[in-house]
């Protein structure tokens, strides 16, 4: 199976960037977060725009949800309320 870098849906604090990087490299996301905070202090906040760029560039995980559960994600199928004659 091909390993892809994606935003984490399970382990996220802001956008899931550090969680996704942790899942990709199989390390604890807390270590990635601490490393990112350390870099922010060392380089006076310059990693913050990099985080935002990662947030934009890294794709989200895509789940195949069955049609019966689409209403939970905001895509409700109103066809069941149509008049059936």
C-alpha positions as CSV (number, residue, x, y, z in Angstrom):
1,X,0.0,0.0,0.0
2,X,1.3,3.4,-1.0
3,X,2.0,5.7,2.0
4,X,0.6,9.3,1.6
5,X,1.0,12.4,3.7
6,X,-2.4,13.6,4.7
7,X,-3.9,15.8,7.4
8,X,-4.8,13.8,10.4
9,X,-8.5,13.6,11.2
10,X,-8.0,11.7,14.5
11,X,-5.1,13.5,16.1
12,X,-5.3,17.2,15.4
13,X,-5.1,20.3,17.5
14,X,-5.5,23.0,14.8
15,X,-5.5,21.6,11.3
16,X,-4.0,18.1,11.7
17,X,-0.7,19.1,10.0
18,X,1.6,17.8,12.9
19,X,-0.7,14.8,13.4
20,X,-0.4,13.9,9.7
21,X,3.4,14.3,9.7
22,X,3.6,12.1,12.8
23,X,1.4,9.4,11.2
24,X,3.5,9.6,8.0
25,X,6.8,9.1,9.8
26,X,5.3,6.8,12.5
27,X,6.3,9.0,15.4
28,X,4.3,10.6,18.2
29,X,2.6,13.8,16.9
30,X,3.4,15.4,20.2
31,X,7.1,15.2,19.3
32,X,6.3,16.9,16.0
33,X,4.4,19.6,17.8
34,X,7.2,20.3,20.3
35,X,9.7,20.4,17.5
36,X,7.5,22.9,15.6
37,X,7.2,25.1,18.7
38,X,10.9,24.9,19.3
39,X,11.6,26.0,15.7
40,X,9.1,28.9,16.1
41,X,11.0,30.2,19.1
42,X,14.4,29.7,17.5
43,X,13.4,31.4,14.2
44,X,11.1,34.0,15.8
45,X,7.8,32.6,14.4
46,X,8.8,32.1,10.8
47,X,7.6,28.4,10.8
48,X,4.0,29.7,11.4
49,X,3.6,30.6,7.7
50,X,5.1,27.3,6.8
51,X,2.5,25.6,8.9
52,X,-0.2,27.5,7.1
53,X,1.3,26.5,3.7
54,X,1.3,22.9,4.8
55,X,-2.3,23.2,5.9
56,X,-3.2,24.4,2.4
57,X,-1.0,21.9,0.4
58,X,-1.4,18.7,2.3
59,X,-4.6,16.9,1.3
60,X,-7.2,15.7,3.8
61,X,-7.9,12.0,4.2
62,X,-10.8,10.8,2.0
63,X,-13.1,8.3,3.5
64,X,-15.6,6.2,1.5
65,X,-18.8,6.8,3.5
66,X,-21.9,4.7,2.7
67,X,-24.8,6.7,1.3
68,X,-26.8,6.1,4.6
69,X,-24.2,8.2,6.5
70,X,-23.8,11.1,4.2
71,X,-26.3,13.2,6.2
72,X,-23.9,13.2,9.1
73,X,-21.4,15.1,7.0
74,X,-23.9,17.7,5.7
75,X,-24.8,16.0,2.5
76,X,-28.3,14.9,3.2
77,X,-30.3,13.2,0.5
78,X,-33.8,14.7,0.6
79,X,-35.1,12.2,-2.0
80,X,-36.7,10.1,0.7
81,X,-39.2,12.9,1.4
82,X,-40.4,13.1,-2.2
83,X,-44.0,12.1,-2.7
84,X,-44.1,8.5,-3.8
85,X,-47.2,7.8,-5.9
